[in-house]
Amino acid sequence: MAVATIYHNPRCTKSRQAMGVVGELGVEVDVVRYLEAPPDAATLRSIIAKLEDPPADLVRRDGWKDLGITSDDVATADGVVDVLVRHPELLQRPLLVTSDTAIIGRPTERVRELLAPS
């Protein structure tokens, strides 16, 4: 049984590092390649409800200007959901979600802290 879901982009160094930690720990995770299977609004709301980080941190900052996105657009959880539904490529990665916690796996040590057996 998977202990977590990881929203993963194999082209991202940090995301690959997180997958390396998963391998080192030998834990089972569900891997979602979010560019191929983006989370829907309900899933994003569920993640935000568990998120240890501010919701706005789920949105990567690069490319905002070209997309017409401003800080005001991600000032609320609803705004974050709206932006990520329209632009899933902006989802911060790696994102790890357990039954009761969600974290952005930056720095990579956070991945180990979340998934390491107690």
N, C-alpha and C positions, 0 to 999 in steps of 0.2 A: 504494500500500500504506500502510495506517495505521501511524503511528509510535507511537501510544498509544491506550489506551482511556480515556475520561473518564466517570466516573460523575457524572451531571449532574442537577440539579433546576432547571428553568428559573425557578422562583419564588424562587430564592436569589440574592441580589446577588453574592456571591463566586463562585458557580458561573457566573453570566452573565459576570462579569469574566474568569474563566478562559477561557470560550469566546471572548471578545473577543481575548485574547492569542493563542489558537489561530488566529483569523482574521487577526490582524496578522502572525503568523509565516508564514501560508500553509501550515501543515502539515496533513496529513490525519490525522484521529483518528476512531475509532469512538466514537460517543456512546451511552451506555446511560442511559436515563432510569430510574434504579434504583427509583423508586416504582412504575413500571409493570412493570419486569422486574428484580426483586430478585436479587442474586447468591445462589447456593446455597452450602451449607457448603463444598463442595470449592473453589469459586471464591474464597470468603473466605479459606480456608487458603492458597491460592496467593498471594493478595494480601498476606497477613500475612508470608509467607516472603520477599517482596521489599520489604516496607515499611521505609522509612528512619526512620519515627517509631515510638514505642512503640505496640503493638497497641491499648491502651486508648484512644488518641487517635482511633481510627476511630469511636468511639461518641460521638455528641453527648450533652451532659449535660442539655439541657432536656427536661423531661417525665419524668425518672427517677422522681421520687416517685410520680407518678400511676400509673406502670407497675410500681411495686414493685421497681425496680432499684437496687442499691447498688454502691459501688466494689468490693466483694468479687466481684460478678458479672462484672466485667471485669478482674479481676486476672491472668487467664491468657489466652492466645490462644484456648483452647477456650471460655472464658467469653465472650470477645468474639464468637466465631462464633455461639455459642448465642443471645446477646442480639440480634445482627443478623439472624439467621434468623427469630427471632420478631417482631422489630420493625425491619424494614428502613428505616423512616422515621428511625431514629436514626443511619444511616450518615452520617459526616462528609462534607461536600462542599465543594468538588469533590475527587474522588479521581482521580488519574491513575496509570495503570499502563502500563509499557512491558514489553518482553520480559525485562528484568532488574531493574527498579526500580519501586517504588510510592511515591507521596507524597500527602500531603494538601496541596492547593493553596492553603494559607493561610500566609503572605500570598501574594498573587497573583504576586509576583516569583518564587516557587518554580516556578510553571508555566513562566515564560519560561526560567528556568535549566535546567529539564528538557528542554524542547522546542526551544530555540534551536539552529539548526545550528551545529556546531563550526567 
